[in-house]
Structure formats: structure tokens, C-alpha cells
Amino acid sequence: MPVPSSPAPLRTELLRDSVHDRLRDAIVDGTLAPGEVVRDTELASWLGVSRTPVREALLRLGATGLVRAAPGRSTVVADIDVAEVREAQAVVASMHRLAVTEAVARLTTADVERMRTANARFAAAVDAHDTDAALAADDDFHAVAVEVSGNRAVATVLDQFGPVVRRLERLRFASLAATDSVHLHHRLVAACESGDVDAAAEVAFTTWQNLAALIPDQTEHQETP
């Protein structure tokens, strides 16, 4: 769809990150569709900012493969690249396993309760077929371990490659796999609460590794018109 005409002003603090995050989310949720030409002037107007942070954001989004650009040519929202998604999915699954491994011993009762509450929201959103709410709750659930781990490298890698996976993951919440995630989240909370590092890490990995089933075969994807 075209860049929305109504303004979406951003707060001035951390402007570069805010612009990047808003554009990233617009690509992930389909507001900016695959193949759509994105112009810095239009995006700047929409977000109520100058062109400079928009250009910087597009460069960052290009590095993660969410937009494509060539010298002297338009910047476009990238199509979902099966090979890139598969690579990103493997990295994301491993990073979440590492985050949980490092977080379990540091989790407080309040942290575990945050996970439990987020999963309750997730389950309710899945039942209501509310994809946006489900994804937001899922983010909050997994963010607890990432935050508690204190591993900035993990957080940085997930910030870079998570959105690549998330574009495909939106399909997951229209399938039975979403219900499977609710059960896996329950198991992860139980393992974290009992302090079982190995079990928690394995469940975390499985939760994200299951996304591999959503990635189409490369040949099939190429044959799709």
C-alpha cells in the first residue's frame, strides 16, 4: 500500500532509532508492501522528520535485507527472500537459546511472572485471531530472557535479523502452530521457574526452530507466480 497520508509524528529522543523502528515495523506488518517504492521525502513527511534520519534508517534496513536499493535507482521494499529467511531463522533460534541459557539463573520471581502474563495475553490473542496482539505479546514474552541475560551481542543480532523472520512469522498466527507456541511457552516458563537451564534452552530453541516448517522450499517459491 502507499505511504499513509496522515502524519505519524515521532518523539525527538533517539530519533534515528525511532525512525528505523517505525519503518521496520511498517515493512513487517505490510503497511509498506513488498515491491513498493519508498521515497525518503514521502517517508519523512509521513513521520514528521527530516530526510536525514529516514535515509539513515533505509541504509540500516538495506543491511538487513528489508529494502533493496541500487545507485541511481529507487529504493523498494524487498520481497521475502526464502534463502535469507532460512538463514535468519537459524540465527534467531540459536540466539534465543543462548539468551535463555544465560538468563535462567538470573530470573527473579517477578521476571517469571512477566513471562507468564505475556503468555496469557498471547494465548488470548491467538484465540481471538488477533495477529498484531499475538505478535506483541510474543515479543514481550521472549524479551524477558533477552533482557535478563544482559547479553548485548544477542540483543543486537536479534534486532537485526528478528524482523526478517517476523515477516514470515505473521503467517504462523493463522495456523495451528500458534497454539503449539502457547504450550511451548508454558513449558519454558516451568523450566525457568525450576531453574532447569538445559530444558529451558531446548524449549526456547524448539519454539523458534519450529518456524522452519513455515519456510517454503526454494524451488517451490521460485515457481510461484
Beta strands, then each sheet from edge to edge (+ up, - down):
strand 1: 37-38
strand 2: 67-68
strand 3: 75-77
sheet 1: 1+ 3- 2+
end
